[in-house]
Amino acid sequence: MSYLEILGLLVTGAGTLGSILGVFFAIYASRNGRITREFIKTQNKDMWEFIAAQNREMREFISAQSKDTKELIVAQNKDMREFIASENKDMREFLAEVLERLGNRISQEEEKTREEIRRLRHLSG
């Protein structure tokens, strides 16, 4: 066997080995691509389920907070109405007392004025 024949066998063997490796890499690249696509689909599905669950929980939380806020506002409005009613009652009582004192003072001044008029009539006449 000559040098060229040995070289030819080596090149042919290397080509055959390269073809076998090429087929091997092609099969595993295809398999890897399929597994990667399945993984991405699974992750995408899981992500959308997670987002849907988060949205559902957020809507429930907002609904509960809205209900609590409405109840709080109703309670505060009730308290405010009671406070205003109480203050109005106190103010009416205060004004009634002031008006009574004012009426008494006017009556006293009226009586003093009448006495002064009587005294002046008595002096002049």
C-alpha positions, 0 to 999 in steps of 0.5 A: 500500500502506497502513501497515497492509498493510505492517505485516501483511506484516511480521508475517506474514513475521516469523511465517513466519521464526519458524516456520522458526526454530522448526522449525530449532531443533526439528530441532537440539534433537532431533538434539542430544538423540539425540547426547547420549543416545548419548554418555551410553550410550557413556560409561556403557558405557566406565565399566562396562568400566573398572570391570570391568577394575579389579575384575579387576585388583584381584582378580588383585592380591589373589590374588597378594598372598595367594599371596605372603603364604602363601609368606612365612608358610610360609617364616617358619614353617619358619625358626621351626621350625628356630630352635626345634629349634636352640635346643632342641638347645642347651638340651638340651646345656646341661642335660646339662652342668649335670646332669653337673656337678651329678652330679659335685658330688653325688658329691664331696659324697657322698664327703666325707660318707662320709669324715666318717662314717668319721672320726667312727666312727674317733674314737668307736670 
